[in-house]
Amino acid sequence: MTATRRRTVAFGFALLTYVLLLLGSLAILSGGGVTGVVPRALVALLPVPAAVGVVALSVDQFRANDELQQRIQLNALVVAFLGTLVTTFSWGFLEGVGVERLSGFVVFGMLVVLYVAALGLARRSYR
């Protein structure tokens, strides 16, 4: 098995583990069987170790890329980060006039969407 294939399988396994732990923790919390702040917090944080694994594997994949691919990825990350920053700051100002708070899940989704869009544009610029 090639190194790239190994990384892909490991990433898929970590992502699947994350999703299963997330769904499991949500099911446990919605069932109402766990009471108390600390036990509920521990259940809510069950997916975090798998998320750390996804991040570590993503960094490993980034480092395995050649310099051009790293540059493309970095450009996309910068655009996504700064686009999310401007949007969330603007939204924060709007919260001051009564607009509903923005969920962290929405912010993360925005970051991912901007990253994918910026990645497509960055890849096109190097063709």
C-alpha positions, 0 to 999 in steps of 0.5 A: 500500500502506498503512503498516499493510500495509507494516509487516505485510509487513516483519514477516512477512518479518523473521520468515520470515528469522529462522525460515529462518536459525534452521533453517539454523544448526541444520542446519549445527550438527547436521551437524558440518561446523563445528568450533571454538568461534568458528565454531560460535558464529558459525553459532549466532548467524546468526538474531540480526540477523533477530531484531533486525529483528523487535524493531525492527519490533515497536517501530515498530508499537507506536509507530504505535498510538494511545494506547489501543492502546499502553496495552493493549500496555503493560499486557500487557507488564507482566503478562507480564514480572512473571509471568515474573519471579516464575515464573523466580525461584521456579523458581530457588529450586527449582533449589536443591533439585534441580529441573532447570534451566529453559531460556531457550526455555521462559522465552521461551515463558512470556513469550509465553503470558503476554503473549497471555493478558494482552493478551486480558484487557487488551483485554476490560477496555477494551470 
